[in-house]
Amino acid sequence: MSNVGKNRNFVSQQSDQVNKLVLDDLDIGIIKEMIKDAEVKSTFLASKYDSPLSTIQRRRAKLEHTILKKKYYINISMFHWRRADLMISVDGDCGEAVSELLRSFGKNIISTSLRIGDPQANIVAAVFYKDSRELLNLMDGIRSINSVRCVKWSEVVRDFGPTDAGIETILSSQT
């Protein structure tokens, strides 16, 4: 695959005090490959996109310092744990509910987030557990928090990862 944007540079432009990234086809190609495999070799990218290795390394470093974030996670299935998302509906101060949730059940919580759009759930907690009994006990404990109205769950069975079409939409919206 040839490098269509070979003569264009990855630059950061000042526009109304906001940095705007200008990405060309090579940048987008590098991003797609790195999202598929964060450890992809620069030599592979240079060969695939018919670009000098130094160009790939320079662009990759710039992308890694601006829009790409590398994140490690523990593969909990290796420890025979399971993962679920708990959709929690609370009355009142969500921040206070999250604080109580973390204080009381933090040992099983991977992350929490505040949500809008579903009137049945305004907090989502990603949790891990060994078996269904532990999950039910966790849900019952969360239901005992005064401001909690409802707790529903959904187990993560398989992650399929990002799609090229979604990545393309995100990256094309920057123009």
N, C-alpha and C positions, 0 to 999 in steps of 0.2 A: 504494500500500500504506500503510495507516494505521499509526501508531506505537502499538502495543498497550501498550507500557510507558511511555507518555509522562509519566506522573506519578511514576514511580519513578526514583530517582537511582542512578547508578553510585557505589558506595561501597566503601571498604576497611574491613572490620571486624576487630577484634582478637579472636582466639579461640585460647586456649592458646598465646600468643606467635607465632601464625602468621597472616599476613594472608590473608584469604579475599576473593576478588573476587566481587561480586554483579553479575551481568550480566542485563539485561532484553532484551526482543526487539529494541529499537533498537540496543543494543550488539552483539548477535549479527548483526544485519543489516549494521551498519557493518563488522564484522570480515569477514564473508563477501565484501562488496564490495571491501574493501582487499586481501584475499588474492587475489582475481581480478585486481585492478589496483591496485598500491600507489600509483599517481598519480591515482586517482579523485578528482574534484573534490568538495569539500564541498557546493557548490551542487547538484550532481547528487544527492548523498545526501539533502540537505534536501528536495529536490523528491520524490524517490522515497519517502521515509519520512514525508513531510508533517510535518516538524519544523522549528523555527526554525534558521536557519543557525548562530547562536551556540551552540545546544545541540549540533549536530553537531560544530562545531569544538572545543567543550569536551570532549565525549565522545571524539572522535578523538584529541585530545592526551593524554587520560588513558590510552587504550588503547595509544597509541604509546609511552608511558613505562612501561607495565606488562607487557602480554602480547604485543604485536605487535613483531616485530623485522624491520626492513628490511635486506635483504642484497643487495649488488650482486655480480654474477658476470660473468666474461668469457665471451662466446659464442664458444667455441673453434672452432665450425664455420665461423665467418667467416674464420678463418685456415687453413681446410682441415685442421684437426686432428680426430681422433676421440677418443672417451672410452670407457674400460672400467673395470669394477670387477674388481680382482684379489682373489680369495678365497685367503688364505694361511694355511696350517696350520703352526704352530711348536711346537716342544718347549721347555719351560722358560719363561724370563722374556719375556713379550710386550713389555714396555717396552724391554728391551734389543734385541729384534728390530726394533721400530719405529724405534729410534734408528739402528740400522745401516741399515735401509731408507732412512730420510731422508738419512742421511749419504752413502750410495752412489748413490741413485737419485732424490733429491729434486727434480732438475730436471724430472722427468716426473710428479711426484705432486701432485695437487690437494688431497687430504685422506686421512687415515687414521683408522680407528676400530677399537676393540676390540669383539669380538662374542662372544656366548654362544648356545648352542642348537644349533649345527651342529658336530659333532665334527670335521668336515673343514676348517673354517675358523674361526680365532679372530681374524684380522686382516683387515680389508678396506681396500684402498688404491684410491682413485679416481685413475686415471692418464689422461694424454693422450699421443697418439702420432700420427705422420704416416701410417704404413702398417703392414701386418701384420708385415713384417720387424722394424721397430722394436719392436713389441709382443712378438714372440718373443724378441728379444735382451734386452728388459727382464725378461721372465719367466725366461729362463735365468740372468740375473745375479742375480735374487732367489733362485732355487733354489740358487745357490752360497753363500748365507749359511748358516753351520753349523747353526743351529737350525731352518731351514725344511725341513719335510717334503714339502709339496705346494703347488703354485700352480695355481689354475684361474682362468679369466677369463670375463667376460660383457660384451659391448659394449652400451652404451646407444645404442639406435637412435632412440628418441623418448620424451620426457617428456610425460606427460599432465596433470600438475599435480594439485593437491589436489581432493578431491571434497566437495561440499556435505554429503553424509551423514557423511563422516568428521569434517568440521569441526563439524557439529551434535553428534556423539557426544562429541567432546572438550569442547565448550562446555557441553553439558548435564550432564556429569559433575561440574561444579563445584558443583552444588546438593546 
